[in-house]
Amino acid sequence: MSDKKPGIHTLAIHAGEAPDPQTGALVPPVHLASTYHLGTAENGAAIFAGEKEGFVYSRWGNPTVAILQERVAALENAQAALCTGSGMAAIMTAVLNVVRAGDHMISATTIYPSAYHLFDVELRALGIDTTFVDATDARNVAAALRPNTKLIYLESPGNPILALCDFEAIAAIARDADATTICDSTFATPINQRPLDFGIDVVIHSMTKYFCGHGDAVGGVIAGSADFVKRCADAPLRYLGGILSPLNAYLILRGTQTLPLRVERHNANALAVARFLEQHPQVSWVSYPGLESHPQHALAQKQMRGFGGMVCFDLKGGVQAGARLMNSVKLCALAVSLGDARSLITHPASTTHSVVSREQRLSQGVTDGLVRLSVGLEDAEDIIADLERGL
Ligand SMILES: Cc1ncc(COP(=O)(O)O)c(C=O)c1O
């Protein structure tokens, strides 16, 4: 074997794994144990004192979950990773590892609506103040800095309008202000972008989406420096308790093996669908970072290696046209979530974004006729035919 770092397909299949030492099984066992034999009193004392590694209790660490953590760290080019029970648990754990009551944070406006609610309502009630800014322009981030700003939170591409954040520019602003940067990179996956390579401190994912890829497990992950990840594990995660179950870790590990292959096809299918929609008379605009018409296409080319499987577009007929399309499509499933093998379609104004006011929704670019499409792995012609019929 050469010393060269393995490629992304190899890492997705092998990182973190070795044949089971007891049985030789190539597929990692699902360790369901909640507690582990400490061996001897001395061994237990050494583990508790942090002098020795060892599993003690599955809320603190689990062997199946540990494999997935190592794999995500390898894919993200991170020192370490920590799995959580959902993407929201990853966001909450990573954010609470940085901010305390009295601190200020800056967040991009275009983020997953539940993350917006978490910052705007739940964390505000705990004394953590968030300023939301249009982070497509790094100058807005710089202008919102305060002496007590501890965190800059980004999502890129941002849900659902696929707005991008300039990682290098925002990471430089954060470094000067001594603030930590966290980026939700769920839409991109490490196959299409690695924010840490551009100076971002911490990446989080909802692994419910592309990592799992088959719509049958909920999970999340935080990746970053060994120190950041250890602090997340030792405090917020251990005490909040939002851990990933071993069975879900197994399912997500299996999905991860084909992540690079699936993402390549998601990228190709989404570009074909976006090009079709762009010329359709019922569509007023299409947002896809891979289209020349995307306002940040140049930035996408700089910091992304592929443009992802998410496409969003606006229908000329507003809410009614959105509802009509949802009721007309047959192949695309009317369902929230994204990143599955099957295509999923939603009308955010009547579903995911109905939890925020119309004013706030419009400020996030979520217009009445906006449709979000998670382009699946079916034949692109069949997805296009389904949309064409529906439109
Ligand atoms: C971009 C993004 N981040 C985070 C989440 C939350 O993930 P989970 O549902 O796994 O908690 C979602 C869910 O849709 C999402 O789309």
Ligand as a Chemical Component Dictionary entry (heavy atoms), coordinates in Angstrom:
data_LIG
# 
_chem_comp.id                   LIG 
_chem_comp.type                 NON-POLYMER 
_chem_comp.pdbx_formal_charge   0 
_chem_comp.three_letter_code    LIG 
# 
loop_
_chem_comp_atom.comp_id 
_chem_comp_atom.atom_id 
_chem_comp_atom.alt_atom_id 
_chem_comp_atom.type_symbol 
_chem_comp_atom.charge 
_chem_comp_atom.model_Cartn_x 
_chem_comp_atom.model_Cartn_y 
_chem_comp_atom.model_Cartn_z 
_chem_comp_atom.pdbx_ordinal 
LIG C1 C1 C 0 -30.275 21.648 6.040  1  
LIG C2 C2 C 0 -30.845 20.890 7.189  2  
LIG N1 N1 N 0 -30.193 20.902 8.360  3  
LIG C3 C3 C 0 -30.673 20.240 9.435  4  
LIG C4 C4 C 0 -31.850 19.528 9.376  5  
LIG C5 C5 C 0 -32.350 18.819 10.596 6  
LIG O1 O1 O 0 -32.057 17.465 10.488 7  
LIG P1 P1 P 0 -32.865 16.315 11.272 8  
LIG O2 O2 O 0 -34.233 16.284 10.699 9  
LIG O3 O3 O 0 -32.054 15.101 11.031 10 
LIG O4 O4 O 0 -32.897 16.720 12.710 11 
LIG C6 C6 C 0 -32.559 19.476 8.176  12 
LIG C7 C7 C 0 -33.807 18.709 8.077  13 
LIG O5 O5 O 0 -34.516 18.740 7.085  14 
LIG C8 C8 C 0 -32.046 20.193 7.045  15 
LIG O6 O6 O 0 -32.690 20.196 5.872  16 
# 
loop_
_chem_comp_bond.comp_id 
_chem_comp_bond.atom_id_1 
_chem_comp_bond.atom_id_2 
_chem_comp_bond.value_order 
_chem_comp_bond.pdbx_ordinal 
LIG C1 C2 SING 1  
LIG C2 N1 SING 2  
LIG C2 C8 DOUB 3  
LIG N1 C3 DOUB 4  
LIG C3 C4 SING 5  
LIG C4 C5 SING 6  
LIG C4 C6 DOUB 7  
LIG C5 O1 SING 8  
LIG O1 P1 SING 9  
LIG P1 O2 DOUB 10 
LIG P1 O3 SING 11 
LIG P1 O4 SING 12 
LIG C6 C7 SING 13 
LIG C6 C8 SING 14 
LIG C7 O5 DOUB 15 
LIG C8 O6 SING 16 
# 
